[in-house]
Amino acid sequence: MSTRTKKRKIDIEKNYSVKQFAQKLRRLADSIENGKRFRIQVAGERITIPPTAIINIEHERSSSEEEIEFQIKWQLDL
């Protein structure tokens, strides 16, 4: 039996000030550029993103709004 705790599914969205968002993007960009893992806390949960994560940008448009999402995906070690 595995000693790891099974992670629950979550979907959290958090708004940041322009200054806070820029600081997080700078730290993320530095980590990506240097091939290092990135650590961030979202809604009280600490997340570590490995340097092997897949990064993409998604654009969505409807009749009333547009959205750009910066997505970072990686496989969990089970």
Secondary structure, 3 states (H helix, E strand, C coil): CCCCCCCCCCCCCCCCCHHHHHHHHHHHHHHHHCCCCEEEEECCEEEEECCCCEEEEEEEECCCCEEEEEEEECCCCC
